[in-house]
Amino acid sequence: MAKNFYDEWLETPNRIQDQLDDTLLVARDKDIPWVSTPHDVKVKLMVANHLGFATMGSNVLKSEIPVGWHTGKHRHGEEAMHILEGEGFSIIEGQRFNWHKSSTLHIPFWAAHQHFNTGDVPVLILHGMVFDLEAYLRVARIEQIETCGPNDPSTIAAMPEETSQYYPSGARAVIHLEQAPTNKEKLPDGESYNPQGAIQATKNQHDFSNYLIVPKNGFRAHSVAITNRWIEPGFHQSGRHKHLEAVVYAIEGSGFTDMQGKRIPWEAGDVLYVPPAMWEHQHINENASPITQIRIGFNIRQWVTAIWPEGFTSTRIYDDEGNPIEAGRITRNRERSR
């Protein structure tokens, strides 16, 4: 008898699980070539469904703006950006926002934007988008308005000055690392500052964290946000937990992630992909030098958790003695339970 739609529905969970089991887990920077587009002199797509990552529609890119150049001007869906190197400014819907190394920006849906390198080194930028998800939902839009090219000094001089880090709507556009709250700050009740909430799954997750595009900092991200940047000292590990999709970019250092019992090595420039599989995972630094990583969060995760909380809520992992496995010195042969 020929299969009907319901037979296919019944097979869907197994098909999805096979895709998750086969997904790529690391985008290795050195293996991904740069390409040129009307918008970017140099850019590389690092995470996307068609590249072998079983995503929920998320995308990660890295771009470079040469010294004395600017990107094209375009508009599309929501975007989060983190400046990895260099300094300059962005014009977003006619408003100027200055940035430098370790600044983080949020660009709203359909806001025309263009980026200018005004420093003496190439600008390197990490981008988070959900273009694949927007395309799946049939709402993806993109328009190229101007192309990339060298800066015209007279044009740069005529650009408006920065007057605020906020859009007219009241939403924040940019935060610099030196402005970002940390997990070392204490609240009146003695608890550490944690804008992700006091849930056990995110408590004491990293040795040191800066919080970036989060609501408490004035941002209004809906689909994608670069939420936090953390440092783990030498011979330290993060907390162990599980959740839906996330992306972790390695800014400096090297280490590995224990993901569902599998050792996944990575180094600076690589993107670690945590699939939407509720796999236990933990980032581990076996070296003497610290590691610095940054997280891109995709808010489809919150939507899924809201409609199906049982099974898809972020969860801390405990050892065999009932203690939460949190950030700290590396421990060995630790039994783990759900």
C-alpha positions as CSV (number, residue, x, y, z in Angstrom):
1,M,0.0,0.0,0.0
2,A,1.3,3.4,-0.9
3,K,2.3,5.7,2.0
4,N,0.0,8.6,2.7
5,F,0.8,11.9,4.5
6,Y,0.2,10.4,7.9
7,D,2.6,7.6,7.4
8,E,5.2,10.3,6.6
9,W,4.3,12.3,9.7
10,L,4.9,9.2,11.8
11,E,8.3,8.8,10.3
12,T,9.2,12.5,10.8
13,P,10.7,12.2,14.3
14,N,13.1,9.5,13.2
15,R,14.1,11.5,10.1
16,I,14.8,14.6,12.2
17,Q,16.8,12.6,14.7
18,D,18.9,11.2,11.8
19,Q,19.6,14.8,10.6
20,L,20.6,15.9,14.0
21,D,22.9,12.9,14.5
22,D,24.6,13.7,11.1
23,T,24.9,17.5,11.6
24,L,28.2,19.3,11.4
25,L,29.3,20.6,14.8
26,V,32.1,23.0,13.9
27,A,32.7,25.5,11.1
28,R,36.4,25.6,10.8
29,D,37.6,29.1,9.8
30,K,40.7,27.9,8.0
31,D,38.7,25.6,5.7
32,I,36.1,28.3,4.6
33,P,37.2,30.5,1.7
34,W,36.5,34.2,1.5
35,V,34.2,35.3,-1.4
36,S,33.4,38.8,-2.8
37,T,29.8,40.1,-3.1
38,P,28.3,43.5,-4.1
39,H,28.1,44.2,-0.3
40,D,31.4,42.9,1.0
41,V,34.9,42.9,-0.3
42,K,35.5,39.7,1.7
43,V,32.9,37.6,3.5
44,K,32.4,33.9,4.4
45,L,29.2,32.1,5.2
46,M,30.1,29.8,8.1
47,V,26.8,28.2,9.3
48,A,23.7,27.5,7.2
49,N,21.5,24.5,6.5
50,H,22.9,23.8,3.0
51,L,26.4,23.7,4.5
52,G,25.5,20.6,6.5
53,F,24.3,22.2,9.8
54,A,20.9,21.0,11.0
55,T,19.8,24.5,12.1
56,M,16.5,26.0,13.0
57,G,17.1,28.5,10.2
58,S,20.0,30.4,11.6
59,N,23.1,31.8,9.8
60,V,26.6,32.9,10.9
61,L,28.9,35.0,8.7
62,K,32.2,36.7,9.0
63,S,33.2,39.7,7.0
64,E,36.2,41.9,6.5
65,I,36.3,45.6,5.5
66,P,39.8,46.7,4.2
67,V,41.5,49.8,5.5
68,G,39.9,52.9,3.9
69,W,36.9,51.0,2.6
70,H,33.2,50.7,3.3
71,T,30.6,48.0,2.8
72,G,27.7,48.3,0.5
73,K,24.4,49.7,1.7
74,H,21.5,47.2,2.0
75,R,18.6,46.1,4.1
76,H,17.2,42.8,5.1
77,G,16.0,40.9,8.2
78,E,17.2,41.3,11.7
79,E,21.0,41.1,12.4
80,A,23.4,41.1,15.3
81,M,27.1,42.0,14.8
82,H,30.2,41.9,16.9
83,I,33.4,43.7,16.0
84,L,36.3,41.3,16.2
85,E,39.0,43.8,15.0
86,G,39.2,47.4,14.0
87,E,37.2,50.6,14.4
88,G,34.8,52.7,12.4
89,F,31.1,53.5,12.4
90,S,27.8,52.4,10.9
91,I,25.0,54.5,9.4
92,I,21.7,52.8,10.2
93,E,18.6,54.5,8.8
94,G,20.6,57.8,8.5
95,Q,21.9,57.6,12.1
96,R,25.5,57.2,13.0
97,F,26.8,54.6,15.6
98,N,30.5,54.5,16.4
99,W,32.2,51.2,17.2
100,H,35.6,49.6,18.0
101,K,37.0,46.2,18.7
102,S,34.6,44.3,20.9
103,S,31.6,46.5,20.3
104,T,28.2,44.8,19.5
105,L,25.4,46.1,17.3
106,H,21.8,45.2,16.7
107,I,20.2,46.1,13.4
108,P,16.3,45.9,13.2
109,F,14.4,44.3,10.5
110,W,14.5,46.2,7.2
111,A,16.8,49.0,8.5
112,A,19.1,50.3,5.7
113,H,22.7,50.1,7.0
114,Q,26.3,50.6,5.8
115,H,29.6,50.2,7.7
116,F,32.8,52.3,7.3
117,N,36.4,51.4,8.3
118,T,38.1,54.5,9.6
119,G,41.0,52.8,11.4
120,D,44.4,51.6,10.3
121,V,43.7,47.8,10.4
122,P,41.1,45.7,8.5
123,V,37.8,45.5,10.3
124,L,36.7,41.9,11.1
125,I,33.0,41.4,12.0
126,L,31.0,38.4,13.2
127,H,27.3,38.4,12.0
128,G,24.3,36.5,13.2
129,M,21.1,36.3,11.0
130,V,18.1,34.1,10.5
131,F,17.8,34.4,6.7
132,D,17.2,30.7,6.2
133,L,14.3,30.8,8.7
134,E,12.9,33.9,7.1
135,A,13.0,32.2,3.7
136,Y,11.3,29.1,5.1
137,L,8.5,31.4,6.5
138,R,8.3,33.2,3.1
139,V,9.1,36.6,4.7
140,A,12.8,36.9,3.6
141,R,13.5,40.3,2.0
142,I,16.8,41.8,0.9
143,E,17.7,44.8,-1.1
144,Q,21.1,46.0,-2.2
145,I,21.1,49.8,-2.4
146,E,24.8,50.7,-2.9
147,T,27.9,48.5,-3.5
148,C,31.1,48.3,-1.4
149,G,34.1,50.5,-2.3
150,P,36.9,52.8,-1.1
151,N,36.0,55.7,1.3
152,D,35.7,59.2,-0.1
153,P,37.3,61.5,2.5
154,S,34.8,64.3,1.7
155,T,31.9,61.9,2.1
156,I,33.2,60.7,5.4
157,A,33.7,64.2,6.7
158,A,30.1,65.1,5.8
159,M,28.7,62.1,7.7
160,P,26.6,63.0,10.9
161,E,28.2,62.6,14.3
162,E,27.0,60.1,16.8
163,T,24.5,61.6,19.1
164,S,23.1,58.5,20.9
165,Q,23.5,54.7,21.2
166,Y,19.8,54.4,20.8
167,Y,17.3,54.4,17.9
168,P,14.5,56.9,17.9
169,S,12.2,54.1,18.9
170,G,14.1,53.8,22.2
171,A,15.7,50.5,21.4
172,R,19.5,50.3,21.8
173,A,21.7,49.9,18.7
174,V,25.2,49.4,20.1
175,I,27.1,48.5,23.3
176,H,30.8,48.6,23.9
177,L,32.4,45.8,25.9
178,E,33.6,48.3,28.5
179,Q,29.9,49.3,29.0
180,A,28.6,45.7,29.3
181,P,27.6,44.4,32.7
182,T,29.3,41.3,34.1
183,N,28.4,38.3,36.1
184,K,30.8,39.6,38.8
185,E,28.5,42.5,39.6
186,K,26.3,42.0,42.7
187,L,22.7,42.8,43.1
188,P,21.3,44.2,46.4
189,D,20.4,40.7,47.6
190,G,24.0,39.5,47.0
191,E,23.2,37.5,43.9
192,S,25.3,37.8,40.7
193,Y,23.8,39.9,37.9
194,N,22.3,37.5,35.4
195,P,19.9,39.1,32.8
196,Q,19.1,35.6,31.5
197,G,17.2,34.9,34.7
198,A,17.9,33.1,37.9
199,I,17.3,29.7,36.4
200,Q,19.7,27.0,37.4
201,A,20.6,26.2,33.8
202,T,22.4,29.6,33.3
203,K,23.6,30.2,36.8
204,N,27.4,30.1,37.3
205,Q,27.7,28.9,33.7
206,H,31.0,30.7,33.0
207,D,33.9,32.0,35.1
208,F,33.6,35.6,33.7
209,S,30.8,36.9,31.4
210,N,29.9,40.2,29.8
211,Y,26.2,40.6,28.9
212,L,25.6,42.3,25.5
213,I,22.4,42.3,23.4
214,V,19.9,41.5,26.2
215,P,16.7,43.4,27.3
216,K,18.2,44.7,30.5
217,N,20.8,46.6,28.4
218,G,18.1,48.3,26.4
219,F,18.0,46.0,23.3
220,R,14.9,44.8,21.6
221,A,16.1,41.8,19.7
222,H,13.4,39.4,18.3
223,S,15.0,36.7,16.3
224,V,18.8,36.9,16.8
225,A,21.1,38.4,19.4
226,I,24.8,38.2,20.4
227,T,24.0,37.8,24.0
228,N,27.2,37.3,26.0
229,R,31.0,37.0,25.8
230,W,32.9,34.9,28.4
231,I,36.3,33.9,29.5
232,E,37.4,30.6,31.0
233,P,40.8,30.7,32.6
234,G,43.4,28.0,32.0
235,F,42.4,24.5,33.1
236,H,38.8,25.5,33.6
237,Q,35.5,24.4,32.3
238,S,32.1,25.9,31.8
239,G,28.9,24.6,33.5
240,R,27.3,21.5,31.9
241,H,23.8,21.9,30.6
242,K,21.5,21.2,27.7
243,H,19.1,23.4,25.6
244,L,18.0,24.0,22.0
245,E,20.1,25.6,19.3
246,A,23.0,28.0,20.0
247,V,26.2,29.1,18.3
248,V,29.6,29.8,20.0
249,Y,32.4,31.6,18.3
250,A,35.9,31.3,19.6
251,I,37.6,34.7,19.8
252,E,40.9,33.5,21.3
253,G,42.5,30.3,22.6
254,S,41.6,26.7,21.8
255,G,39.8,23.9,23.6
256,F,37.1,21.4,23.1
257,T,33.4,20.9,23.9
258,D,32.2,17.6,25.4
259,M,28.9,17.2,23.5
260,Q,26.9,14.2,24.4
261,G,30.1,12.4,25.3
262,K,31.8,13.3,22.0
263,R,35.0,15.5,22.1
264,I,34.6,18.4,19.6
265,P,37.9,20.4,19.3
266,W,37.9,24.0,18.2
267,E,40.3,27.0,18.0
268,A,40.2,30.7,17.6
269,G,38.1,31.7,14.5
270,D,36.0,28.6,14.6
271,V,32.2,28.4,15.1
272,L,30.9,25.7,17.4
273,Y,27.4,24.7,16.5
274,V,25.1,23.3,19.2
275,P,22.1,21.7,17.4
276,P,18.5,21.8,18.6
277,A,18.8,18.3,20.1
278,M,18.9,18.9,23.8
279,W,22.4,17.4,24.0
280,E,24.4,17.7,27.2
281,H,27.5,19.8,26.6
282,Q,30.3,21.6,28.3
283,H,33.2,23.8,27.1
284,I,36.6,22.8,28.4
285,N,40.0,24.5,28.4
286,E,42.8,22.1,29.0
287,N,45.5,24.8,28.3
288,A,47.2,27.2,30.5
289,S,46.1,30.2,28.5
290,P,42.5,31.5,28.8
291,I,39.8,31.1,26.2
292,T,37.4,33.8,25.1
293,Q,34.1,32.8,23.4
294,I,30.9,34.6,22.3
295,R,27.4,33.3,22.0
296,I,24.8,34.0,19.3
297,G,21.3,33.2,20.5
298,F,18.4,32.6,18.2
299,N,15.0,33.5,19.7
300,I,13.2,30.7,17.9
301,R,14.5,28.8,21.0
302,Q,12.3,30.8,23.3
303,W,9.3,30.4,21.1
304,V,9.7,26.6,21.0
305,T,10.2,26.5,24.8
306,A,7.0,28.5,25.3
307,I,4.8,26.2,23.3
308,W,6.4,23.0,24.3
309,P,8.2,23.5,27.6
310,E,8.3,19.9,28.7
311,G,11.5,18.6,27.1
312,F,12.8,21.8,25.5
313,T,13.6,24.0,28.5
314,S,17.3,24.8,29.3
315,T,18.4,22.4,32.0
316,R,21.4,22.2,34.3
317,I,23.1,18.8,34.5
318,Y,23.9,17.4,38.0
319,D,26.6,14.9,39.1
320,D,25.9,11.6,40.9
321,E,25.8,13.4,44.2
322,G,23.1,15.8,43.1
323,N,25.4,18.8,42.7
324,P,25.0,21.1,39.7
325,I,28.0,21.0,37.3
326,E,28.9,24.7,37.1
327,A,31.9,26.7,35.9
328,G,35.2,25.9,37.7
329,R,38.4,24.0,37.7
330,I,38.5,20.9,35.4
331,T,37.2,17.8,37.2
332,R,37.7,14.2,36.0
333,N,35.6,11.1,35.9
334,R,32.5,12.9,37.1
335,E,29.3,11.0,36.8
336,R,26.5,13.0,35.2
337,S,22.8,12.7,35.4
338,R,19.9,14.6,33.9
